[in-house]
Every structure is written in structure tokens, then in C-alpha cells.
Amino acid sequence: MLAEALEHLVRGLVSNPDDVAVKDKDLHRGRILEVRVNPSDVGKVIGRQGRTATALRTVVKALAGRERVQVDFVDVDRPRRGR
């Protein structure tokens, strides 16, 4: 439910909603929601001084209740290291 809600919110912010993907990973210390968007939309998702990203994290944490959830915005332009 959290991944779908986050994907819905992010799709409303970006110019290329078909490129939005949210990956839900369950780890022993909680869940991680990885958000991937079109490289041209990264600035819209992050916002000025990270305000939009912080607001999205706040909404997801409120929806999660006591469950530990981390929202990670993945930069698709950079290669992943060590994984």
C-alpha cells in the first residue's frame, strides 16, 4: 500500500509519469522504498533544498504508522557502487 501511495504522489509531480517506478524492499531493519524517475524530473521530486522530498517522506511515514520505512530517491544517471 505504501509503495502505491508514494508512486501516485510522485506521478502527480513529474512531467513523465510513465517513467516513475517505486521498488519496495523488506530488510531486517525496516522497509526501503526506492523511487526512480526520469532524469529530467529529478529536480521536481527533490524540490528546492529538498523540501518536496522531505514532504514525501513525511507523508509516507505518517501512512506507515509504527512501521519503519525509509524513502530513497535513486539517481538513475549514476552507476550503483558495491551492489
C-alpha positions as CSV (number, residue, x, y, z in Angstrom):
1,M,0.0,0.0,0.0
2,L,2.8,2.4,0.8
3,A,4.6,1.9,-2.5
4,E,1.4,2.5,-4.4
5,A,0.6,5.7,-2.4
6,L,4.1,7.0,-2.9
7,E,4.0,6.2,-6.7
8,H,0.7,8.0,-7.0
9,L,2.1,11.1,-5.3
10,V,5.3,11.2,-7.4
11,R,3.4,10.6,-10.7
12,G,1.4,13.8,-9.9
13,L,4.6,15.8,-9.6
14,V,6.6,14.8,-12.7
15,S,6.4,15.5,-16.4
16,N,7.0,11.9,-17.3
17,P,4.7,9.8,-15.1
18,D,5.2,6.6,-17.1
19,D,8.9,6.6,-16.1
20,V,8.1,6.5,-12.3
21,A,9.0,3.3,-10.6
22,V,8.8,2.6,-6.8
23,K,10.6,-0.6,-5.6
24,D,9.7,-1.9,-2.2
25,K,12.5,-3.8,-0.3
26,D,11.9,-5.5,3.0
27,L,15.0,-5.6,5.2
28,H,15.6,-6.7,8.7
29,R,15.7,-3.1,10.0
30,G,12.6,-2.0,8.1
31,R,11.4,-1.3,4.6
32,I,13.1,0.9,1.9
33,L,11.0,2.4,-0.9
34,E,13.3,3.3,-3.8
35,V,11.9,5.9,-6.1
36,R,13.2,6.2,-9.7
37,V,12.1,8.9,-12.1
38,N,13.2,10.2,-15.5
39,P,16.5,12.1,-15.1
40,S,14.7,15.3,-16.3
41,D,12.3,15.0,-13.3
42,V,14.7,14.5,-10.5
43,G,14.7,18.2,-9.6
44,K,10.9,18.2,-9.3
45,V,10.9,15.3,-7.0
46,I,13.7,16.7,-4.8
47,G,12.4,20.3,-4.8
48,R,14.2,23.4,-3.5
49,Q,16.6,22.5,-0.7
50,G,14.9,19.1,-0.6
51,R,11.5,20.3,0.6
52,T,9.5,18.2,-1.7
53,A,11.5,15.0,-0.9
54,T,11.1,15.8,2.8
55,A,7.3,16.3,2.4
56,L,7.0,13.0,0.6
57,R,9.0,11.2,3.3
58,T,6.7,12.8,6.0
59,V,3.5,11.6,4.2
60,V,4.9,8.0,3.8
61,K,6.0,7.8,7.4
62,A,2.6,9.0,8.6
63,L,0.9,6.3,6.5
64,A,3.3,3.7,7.8
65,G,2.4,4.3,11.4
66,R,4.8,2.4,13.6
67,E,6.4,0.5,10.8
68,R,10.0,1.7,10.0
69,V,10.1,3.0,6.4
70,Q,12.8,4.8,4.5
71,V,12.3,6.6,1.2
72,D,15.3,6.7,-1.1
73,F,15.4,8.7,-4.3
74,V,17.8,6.9,-6.6
75,D,19.8,8.9,-9.1
76,V,19.4,6.9,-12.4
77,D,22.3,8.7,-14.1
78,R,25.0,7.4,-11.7
79,P,26.1,3.8,-11.7
80,R,25.5,1.9,-8.5
81,R,28.5,1.1,-6.4
82,G,29.0,-2.1,-4.5
83,R,25.6,-3.7,-5.3
